[in-house]
Amino acid sequence: MYTFKGREYPCCTSLTMGIIGGKWKTVILFYLANGKLRYNELRKEMPTVTERTLSLQLKTLEEDGIIKRKVYTSKPPLKVEYSLTDFGKTLIPIVQSIADWGNYVVENHSK
């Protein structure tokens, strides 16, 4: 058994997928790999995600220590930026491999 943040996983693969699995987490990580983005910039990159889903996924990634959320309150309007933590940056090669495989599928196995 593997344990992370109080959750148990039967193997290392299920732990990884528990952290980055789902429809939107890897997409968020893909866009944050290039640097910090504001919430609305992420929304523009993912126009089909609902605001609720994006907010929940960002919150989960933040709780897992993968991304950090920085709030600027010095002057209105409120500004919030998201970026990868050092721990989150260790996922960049994995996310890039997933993206590369997706490109391979489109180029070689699409009708």
KOLKOL-914911 format. One record per residue: residue in three letters; x, y, z of N, C-alpha, C in turn. Coordinates in pm, whole numbers, padded with zeros to 5 digits, always signed. Layout:
! residues N
AlaXYZXYZXYZ/...
! end
This chain:
! residues 111
Met+00083-00119+00000+00000+00000+00000+00087+00125+00000/Tyr+00040+00225-00072+00107+00355-00077+00013+00458-00014/Thr+00068+00548+00065-00013+00651+00129+00039+00788+00091/Phe-00053+00876+00055-00020+01014+00021-00133+01103+00070/Lys-00097+01202+00152-00195+01299+00205-00314+01228+00270/Gly-00287+01120+00343-00391+01049+00415-00475+00954+00332/Arg-00445+00944+00204-00518+00853+00116-00431+00732+00084/Glu-00492+00615+00076-00417+00494+00046-00443+00449-00097/Tyr-00336+00398-00159-00342+00351-00297-00279+00212-00303/Pro-00335+00122-00386-00282-00014-00392-00147-00026-00463/Cys-00114+00071-00549+00015+00065-00619+00060+00207-00656/Cys+00183+00220-00701+00238+00351-00734+00166+00415-00853/Thr+00118+00334-00947+00046+00388-01061-00087+00448-01018/Ser-00157+00382-00928-00285+00436-00883-00264+00563-00801/Leu-00152+00573-00730-00120+00697-00659-00101+00810-00759/Thr-00023+00787-00862+00000+00889-00964-00131+00932-01029/Met-00212+00837-01068-00339+00870-01132-00436+00935-01034/Gly-00424+00902-00906-00506+00967-00806-00475+01115-00795/Ile-00350+01150-00819-00308+01290-00811-00336+01364-00941/Ile-00302+01305-01056-00315+01379-01182-00425+01325-01273/Gly-00496+01222-01230-00598+01161-01313-00722+01249-01327/Gly-00808+01209-01417-00928+01286-01443-00914+01361-01573/Lys-01023+01422-01613-01027+01486-01744-00947+01616-01752/Trp-00936+01691-01642-00882+01826-01652-00748+01849-01583/Lys-00709+01765-01488-00587+01793-01413-00463+01798-01502/Thr-00448+01700-01591-00330+01701-01679-00334+01819-01776/Val-00453+01860-01815-00465+01977-01904-00419+02102-01830/Ile-00461+02117-01706-00416+02231-01624-00265+02228-01611/Leu-00210+02112-01580-00064+02100-01565+00009+02130-01695/Phe-00048+02086-01807+00011+02112-01938+00027+02263-01961/Tyr-00078+02339-01932-00071+02484-01954+00016+02555-01851/Leu+00018+02506-01729+00102+02570-01626+00250+02535-01641/Ala+00281+02432-01720+00421+02395-01741+00500+02508-01806/Asn+00431+02595-01880+00497+02706-01948+00510+02831-01860/Gly+00453+02827-01741+00462+02941-01650+00329+02971-01584/Lys+00330+03072-01500+00209+03105-01424+00100+03164-01514/Leu-00023+03134-01474-00140+03185-01547-00245+03231-01448/Arg-00320+03330-01487-00434+03374-01408-00551+03281-01437/Tyr-00650+03283-01349-00766+03196-01362-00832+03212-01499/Asn-00856+03336-01540-00923+03359-01670-00839+03315-01788/Glu-00708+03321-01775-00620+03270-01882-00634+03119-01895/Leu-00643+03050-01782-00668+02905-01785-00803+02875-01848/Arg-00905+02951-01812-01040+02932-01869-01039+02948-02021/Lys-00962+03043-02072-00954+03064-02216-00887+02945-02286/Glu-00790+02885-02219-00722+02768-02277-00812+02645-02276/Met-00908+02641-02184-00997+02526-02168-01142+02573-02172/Pro-01189+02614-02289-01323+02675-02296-01438+02581-02262/Thr-01418+02450-02267-01528+02358-02241-01539+02315-02094/Val-01442+02352-02011-01449+02317-01869-01542+02417-01799/Thr-01622+02366-01706-01708+02456-01631-01626+02528-01524/Glu-01673+02643-01481-01602+02718-01377-01592+02637-01249/Arg-01699+02569-01213-01699+02488-01091-01593+02379-01099/Thr-01589+02307-01211-01493+02199-01228-01351+02252-01223/Leu-01324+02361-01295-01190+02418-01294-01150+02458-01152/Ser-01238+02524-01082-01209+02566-00944-01180+02447-00854/Leu-01260+02341-00866-01239+02222-00784-01107+02153-00817/Gln-01075+02143-00945-00950+02078-00986-00829+02158-00939/Leu-00837+02291-00951-00728+02377-00903-00711+02361-00752/Lys-00821+02356-00680-00816+02342-00535-00751+02209-00496/Thr-00790+02101-00564-00734+01969-00535-00584+01966-00564/Leu-00544+02021-00679-00401+02024-00713-00323+02108-00612/Glu-00384+02215-00563-00318+02298-00462-00305+02220-00330/Glu-00411+02152-00289-00409+02073-00165-00303+01963-00171/Asp-00282+01906-00290-00182+01801-00308-00040+01856-00323/Gly-00025+01988-00324+00107+02049-00333+00164+02055-00473/Ile+00080+02037-00574+00124+02035-00713+00130+02176-00771/Ile+00033+02259-00735+00031+02397-00781+00023+02491-00661/Lys+00060+02615-00685+00043+02717-00581-00044+02829-00637/Arg-00116+02888-00547-00209+02995-00579-00160+03120-00508/Lys-00135+03224-00585-00089+03350-00527-00193+03457-00552/Val-00237+03521-00443-00338+03625-00451-00270+03759-00430/Tyr-00295+03851-00523-00243+03988-00512-00359+04077-00468/Thr-00345+04138-00352-00454+04221-00299-00413+04368-00287/Ser-00296+04402-00339-00246+04539-00320-00335+04645-00385/Lys-00395+04612-00497-00486+04708-00561-00595+04633-00635/Pro-00716+04686-00634-00825+04621-00706-00803+04627-00856/Pro-00854+04537-00935-00928+04418-00892-00834+04309-00840/Leu-00891+04218-00763-00816+04107-00708-00752+04027-00821/Lys-00626+03990-00803-00554+03915-00906-00505+03784-00843/Val-00535+03672-00910-00494+03541-00862-00415+03472-00973/Glu-00297+03424-00939-00213+03351-01035-00188+03210-00984/Tyr-00182+03117-01078-00151+02978-01047-00020+02941-01114/Ser+00060+02862-01044+00186+02815-01101+00220+02679-01040/Leu+00311+02609-01103+00356+02480-01051+00451+02502-00934/Thr+00439+02418-00833+00538+02416-00726+00660+02339-00777/Asp+00766+02336-00698+00882+02255-00738+00841+02108-00748/Phe+00756+02064-00657+00704+01927-00663+00622+01907-00789/Gly+00539+02004-00825+00457+01997-00946+00542+01994-01072/Lys+00653+02063-01071+00742+02065-01188+00800+01928-01219/Thr+00804+01838-01119+00853+01703-01146+00757+01626-01236/Leu+00635+01675-01252+00537+01611-01340+00549+01655-01486/Ile+00626+01758-01514+00635+01809-01651+00675+01701-01752/Pro+00779+01619-01725+00812+01515-01825+00699+01415-01847/Ile+00624+01384-01742+00512+01290-01755+00402+01352-01840/Val+00366+01476-01810+00261+01545-01885+00304+01563-02030/Gln+00432+01595-02053+00481+01611-02189+00475+01478-02265/Ser+00506+01368-02197+00495+01236-02261+00351+01204-02298/Ile+00257+01240-02211+00115+01220-02242+00076+01302-02364/Ala+00122+01428-02369+00091+01514-02484+00155+01459-02612/Asp+00279+01414-02603+00347+01357-02720+00273+01234-02772/Trp+00226+01149-02681+00153+01030-02722+00022+01069-02790/Gly-00045+01171-02738-00168+01220-02802-00142+01269-02943/Asn-00032+01341-02963+00005+01387-03098+00034+01268-03189/Tyr+00104+01168-03136+00133+01046-03213+00004+00978-03259/Val-00093+00964-03169-00220+00901-03202-00291+00976-03314/Val-00295+01108-03302-00362+01190-03404-00293+01175-03539/Glu-00161+01176-03539-00085+01171-03664-00085+01032-03728/Asn-00092+00927-03647-00071+00793-03702-00191+00699-03693/His-00290+00732-03615-00400+00638-03595-00538+00702-03607/Ser-00543+00819-03664-00673+00882-03687-00722+00845-03826/Lys-00850+00850-03845-00906+00816-03976-00892+00932-04071/
! end
